[in-house]
Amino acid sequence: MNVNPYSLRTGIGYDIHRMSFGRPCVIGGVTLPFPYGPNGHSDGDVLTHAICDALLGAAGEPDIGNLFPDTDPQYQGIDSQKLLGQVNRRLREKNFHIINIDATVVAQKPSLQKHRETIAKTLSRTLGLKPEQINVKATTNEQMDAIGQGLGISAQAICLLFQE
């Protein structure tokens, strides 16, 4: 593939939410069996939000807070995969193609070990990618700070885009 290096763009994204008892624990579009979940205006899916911001940043677009503000009632409780789908449409309108996404979820609990493959498949389906184009990792904060105490969850993502 003969690629003009100026047509490659990278972006990074980050999101963090408090964990709340009784909220669904949605990570990367997958609801995990856990009594606590990310508390956000939407479904609180920190992984999907970080990926959205990475993609938007690489494309030179505003962040998800600007595109889908938490002051707008239409986004209350929305499935973040719908937001990711809208972000993907924006990218395609500007002739961007996703080469890969690498993401890390930081949480003391729940463990993502058994769910990583399902999460990657869910995200790839939303974006129209092959699952191997999305790498999902997880780590803890070694019981330090609020995330390490189980009070919060965060995610960071980086992506590489190609523009035709």
Summary of the structure (lengths in Angstrom):
residues: 164
radius of gyration: 15.4
end to end distance: 12.4
largest distance: 51.1
contacts: 538
relative contact order: 0.25
helix: 34%
strand: 32%
